[in-house]
Amino acid sequence: MGKKGKKKSKETGTPDVQKFKKTREFWLLKECVTIQESLPFVAMDVLDDLAFMKVARFLNMVGLLAEHLQINTKKDYRFNYHHKYLAPTPQFFPFGYDVDVIRQARLVQEKPGITYNGQEYQFAESLRTLSEKFLKEIDSYMTKIASEIEPRLKDDFATGLKRFKVDLKEDLEIFDQMWIKYEQEYVKARHEILTQVFQQVDRLVTLEMMLTQAEERLDVEAKQALENELVREIEKFTRYLCPDLPHEDFPEDVIPLAEACIFYESKCTEEWLHLAKYLIKDYLELRIYISKIPEERLKPQLKENQQLMRLLRSFHESVLASRLALDFVSRLPRLIHAKTSNWMTKKLLEPDLRYIQKTAHLALE
């Protein structure tokens, strides 16, 4: 006799319930109940990576259910309050519930502030109170959502599928509003802190943009004044991030004098000329990097931006290595009185820089 096949479980429930059981939405409901059984309490439990993963999965299910039930509340504040220099670039159409909000709410509740680059930034007391309330509400609603779903899965939606969806939508709308209320306050507070964290970065980006505009207008006086201001800010910023660097101050007019070394090349030694060219290369690489910060973004722990740190250190070393050359040309007639054309600009020198970088790369190979 052949083996008997497994007996197919009998479908239960009304025809519309039987049809519903074959949908993704039904699977999400079952998953919510399963995950909730082992969910930690986010307001009080010690949460390890596995616990956060469980919470993240539950929130993901809730977010997808909210989409199915067409709870389409706008969450544009996530985009609007994502700092313009903060990596990564935010979503343009944000939705769902990110577990990181719970992680940050716990941090706000547990600590008086957050430390960036060795400096502590305080949270407002009102945000700490709000965080505590939010975490308790999350625990309450994660339990409530699952406890509303479970009996209906067992009794095949005895109160009616339509009624169940209306009730679930009401619960999810309350959860959604509660989430938005807290997250909106948190991202505003974070934006205020990050504005302070990125203050020096913003100054560099602004000066670089103004310098580029002066170069495009061929306004030489403005160009040289902005070069000097940008270099002063770079020196200050580099010392802030790299306190181990030599305590020698930069000379005045670093970039106008480096440009003068090239103009007065017949009066400079080969070594001075070589150092001036390297200084200009490092300056240009740093400028290009600064100009791309709004698009490429930065980590708020500034030392974690390895390319930025490398470029700052290289430029700092190049300036100090060129001191003798810069000192020599500072005694010659000022460039603005001697030169009439072919002023050094980012646009003019970028092709040369690309060539230098390409040949340096080939040499390494």
C-alpha positions in Angstrom: 0.0 0.0 0.0 1.3 3.5 -0.8 1.8 6.0 1.9 -1.1 8.2 2.7 -0.4 11.9 2.1 -0.7 14.4 4.9 -4.2 15.4 5.5 -4.9 18.9 4.4 -6.0 21.1 7.4 -9.6 22.2 6.9 -10.1 25.8 6.1 -12.2 27.6 8.6 -13.9 30.9 8.8 -16.2 32.7 6.4 -15.2 32.9 2.7 -13.8 36.4 3.0 -11.7 35.3 6.1 -10.5 32.2 4.2 -9.4 34.5 1.3 -7.8 37.0 3.8 -5.7 34.1 5.3 -3.9 33.8 2.1 -2.7 37.5 2.1 0.5 39.1 3.3 -1.5 41.2 5.7 -2.6 38.0 7.6 1.0 36.8 7.8 2.0 40.1 9.3 -0.7 39.8 12.0 0.5 36.3 12.9 4.1 37.5 13.0 3.2 40.4 15.3 1.6 38.0 17.8 4.6 35.5 17.6 7.2 38.3 18.1 5.3 40.0 20.9 5.5 36.8 23.1 9.3 37.3 23.5 9.4 41.2 23.4 11.3 42.9 26.2 10.0 46.0 28.0 11.8 48.9 26.4 11.2 51.2 29.4 13.0 49.1 32.0 14.7 45.9 30.7 18.4 45.7 29.9 18.4 45.4 26.1 21.2 43.6 24.2 21.5 43.5 20.4 19.1 40.5 20.1 16.5 42.3 22.2 16.8 45.4 19.9 16.5 43.1 16.9 13.2 41.7 18.2 11.8 45.2 18.9 13.0 46.3 15.4 11.2 43.4 13.8 7.9 44.1 15.7 8.1 47.8 14.6 8.7 46.7 11.1 5.5 44.5 11.1 3.5 47.4 12.7 4.8 49.8 10.0 3.8 47.4 7.2 0.4 46.9 8.8 -0.1 50.7 9.0 0.7 50.9 5.3 -1.8 48.1 4.5 -4.5 50.0 6.5 -3.5 53.2 4.7 -2.3 55.2 7.7 -0.3 57.6 5.7 0.6 60.3 8.1 3.4 62.6 6.8 6.7 62.2 8.6 8.5 65.0 6.7 9.9 66.3 10.0 12.5 63.4 9.7 13.8 64.9 6.5 13.4 68.6 7.5 15.2 68.1 10.8 17.9 65.8 9.5 21.0 68.1 9.7 22.3 69.2 6.3 25.8 67.8 7.0 24.8 64.6 8.8 25.5 61.2 7.2 23.8 59.3 5.8 21.5 61.3 3.5 17.9 61.0 4.8 15.0 59.3 3.0 12.9 61.7 0.9 9.7 59.9 1.7 10.1 58.6 5.2 7.7 56.0 6.7 7.6 53.3 9.3 9.1 53.2 12.8 12.8 53.0 13.3 14.1 51.2 16.4 16.8 53.8 16.7 14.2 56.2 18.1 13.7 53.8 21.0 17.5 53.5 21.4 17.9 57.2 21.5 14.9 57.7 23.9 16.6 55.3 26.3 19.8 57.2 26.0 18.0 60.5 26.7 16.3 58.9 29.7 19.5 57.5 31.2 22.0 60.3 30.6 21.9 64.1 31.0 23.5 64.7 27.6 25.4 63.3 24.6 29.1 63.7 23.9 30.5 64.6 20.5 34.2 65.2 19.9 35.0 65.3 23.6 32.3 67.9 24.4 29.0 67.1 26.2 25.7 68.6 24.9 22.9 68.6 27.4 19.3 67.4 26.7 16.5 69.6 28.0 14.7 68.2 31.1 11.4 68.3 29.2 12.8 65.9 26.6 14.0 63.5 29.3 10.5 63.5 30.8 8.9 63.0 27.4 11.3 60.0 26.7 10.3 58.2 29.8 6.6 58.7 29.0 7.2 57.6 25.4 9.0 54.3 26.3 6.2 53.3 28.8 3.6 54.1 26.1 5.5 52.0 23.6 5.5 49.0 25.9 1.8 49.4 26.6 0.8 49.7 22.9 3.1 46.9 21.7 1.3 44.6 24.2 -2.2 46.1 23.3 -1.7 45.7 19.5 -0.7 42.0 19.8 -3.5 41.3 22.4 -6.1 42.8 20.1 -4.9 40.6 17.2 -4.4 37.2 18.9 -8.0 36.4 20.0 -9.2 37.3 16.5 -6.7 34.9 14.9 -8.0 32.2 17.1 -11.7 32.8 16.5 -11.4 33.5 12.8 -12.4 37.1 13.2 -15.7 36.3 14.8 -16.6 39.9 15.2 -16.2 40.4 11.5 -13.1 41.1 9.4 -14.2 44.6 8.5 -14.8 45.4 12.2 -11.5 43.9 13.1 -9.7 46.1 10.6 -11.5 49.3 11.8 -10.5 48.5 15.4 -6.9 47.7 14.5 -6.6 50.8 12.4 -7.8 52.9 15.4 -5.1 51.3 17.6 -2.4 51.8 15.0 -3.4 55.5 14.5 -3.0 56.1 18.2 0.4 54.4 18.1 1.4 56.4 15.1 0.4 59.7 16.7 2.2 58.8 19.9 5.3 57.9 17.9 5.2 61.1 15.8 4.7 63.3 18.9 7.9 62.0 20.5 10.1 61.6 17.4 9.3 65.1 16.3 10.5 66.6 19.6 13.6 64.3 19.6 14.7 65.2 16.0 14.3 68.9 16.8 16.5 68.6 19.9 19.0 66.5 18.0 19.1 69.1 15.2 19.9 71.9 17.7 22.8 69.8 19.1 24.2 68.9 15.7 24.0 72.6 14.6 26.5 73.2 17.4 28.6 70.1 16.5 28.9 71.2 12.9 29.3 74.9 13.5 33.0 75.0 12.4 32.2 72.8 9.5 29.5 75.2 8.4 31.9 78.0 8.6 34.4 76.2 6.3 31.6 75.3 3.8 30.4 78.9 3.7 33.8 80.4 3.2 34.7 77.9 0.5 31.5 78.7 -1.4 32.2 82.5 -1.1 35.7 82.0 -2.3 34.6 80.0 -5.3 32.1 82.8 -6.2 34.9 85.4 -5.8 37.1 83.3 -8.2 34.3 83.1 -10.7 33.9 86.9 -10.6 37.7 87.3 -10.9 37.6 89.5 -7.8 41.2 89.1 -6.9 41.1 91.2 -3.7 38.1 89.3 -2.4 39.7 86.0 -3.5 42.9 86.7 -1.5 41.0 87.9 1.6 38.8 84.8 1.6 41.7 82.5 1.0 43.3 83.9 4.2 40.1 83.7 6.2 39.5 80.1 5.0 43.1 79.0 5.9 42.7 80.6 9.4 39.5 78.6 10.0 41.2 75.4 8.7 44.1 76.0 11.1 41.7 76.5 14.0 39.6 73.5 13.1 42.7 71.2 12.6 44.1 72.2 16.0 40.7 71.4 17.6 40.6 67.9 16.1 44.4 67.2 16.2 45.8 68.7 19.5 49.0 66.6 19.0 50.2 68.7 16.0 53.2 71.0 16.4 52.3 74.3 18.1 53.7 76.5 15.3 51.3 79.1 14.0 50.6 79.4 10.2 52.3 82.5 8.5 50.0 85.2 7.2 48.8 85.0 3.5 49.6 81.3 3.1 47.8 80.8 -0.3 48.6 84.2 -1.9 52.3 83.5 -1.0 52.2 79.9 -2.4 50.8 81.3 -5.6 53.6 84.0 -5.5 56.2 81.2 -5.3 54.9 79.9 -8.7 54.8 83.4 -10.2 58.4 84.2 -9.0 59.6 80.7 -9.8 62.9 81.9 -11.3 63.8 83.5 -7.9 62.9 80.4 -5.8 65.0 77.3 -5.3 63.8 73.9 -6.7 63.0 72.7 -3.2 60.9 75.8 -2.4 59.0 75.5 -5.7 58.4 71.8 -5.0 57.1 72.5 -1.5 54.9 75.4 -2.8 53.4 73.0 -5.4 52.6 70.4 -2.8 51.1 73.0 -0.6 48.8 74.1 -3.4 47.9 70.5 -4.2 47.0 69.7 -0.5 45.0 73.0 -0.3 43.1 72.2 -3.4 42.2 68.7 -2.3 41.0 70.0 1.0 38.9 72.7 -0.7 37.2 70.2 -3.1 36.5 67.9 -0.1 34.9 70.8 1.9 32.8 71.9 -1.2 31.3 68.4 -1.3 30.4 68.1 2.4 26.7 69.1 1.9 26.4 66.3 -0.7 28.7 63.6 0.8 27.8 64.3 4.5 29.9 63.7 7.7 29.7 61.6 10.8 29.2 63.9 13.8 32.1 62.3 15.7 34.4 64.3 13.4 37.5 62.2 13.9 35.7 59.2 12.4 35.7 61.0 9.0 39.1 59.5 7.9 39.5 61.4 4.6 38.8 64.7 6.3 41.4 64.0 9.0 44.0 62.9 6.4 43.5 66.1 4.3 43.6 68.4 7.3 46.8 66.8 8.6 48.4 66.9 5.1 47.6 70.5 4.6 48.9 71.5 8.0 52.2 69.7 7.4 52.5 71.3 3.9 52.1 74.8 5.3 54.7 74.3 8.0 57.1 72.6 5.5 56.8 75.7 3.2 57.5 78.4 5.8 61.0 79.4 4.4 59.6 79.6 0.8 56.6 81.7 1.9 58.8 83.9 4.0 61.1 84.5 1.1 58.4 85.6 -1.4 56.7 87.7 1.2 59.7 90.1 0.8 59.1 90.4 -3.0 56.4 92.8 -4.5 52.9 91.7 -3.6 51.3 89.5 -6.1 48.3 91.7 -6.5 50.6 94.5 -7.8 52.7 92.2 -10.0 50.3 89.7 -11.6 47.6 90.6 -14.1 46.2 87.3 -15.4 46.0 83.5 -14.9 45.1 83.8 -11.3 45.1 80.5 -9.4 41.5 79.3 -9.0 39.9 75.9 -8.1 38.3 75.6 -11.6 41.6 76.4 -13.4 43.7 73.9 -11.3 41.2 71.0 -11.0 42.4 69.3 -14.3 46.0 69.5 -13.1 45.0 68.0 -9.7 43.2 65.1 -11.4 46.3 64.5 -13.5 48.6 64.5 -10.4 46.3 62.1 -8.6 46.1 59.8 -11.6 49.8 59.7 -12.1 50.4 59.2 -8.4 48.0 56.3 -8.4 49.7 54.7 -11.4 53.1 55.1 -9.8 51.8 53.2 -6.7 50.8 50.3 -9.0 
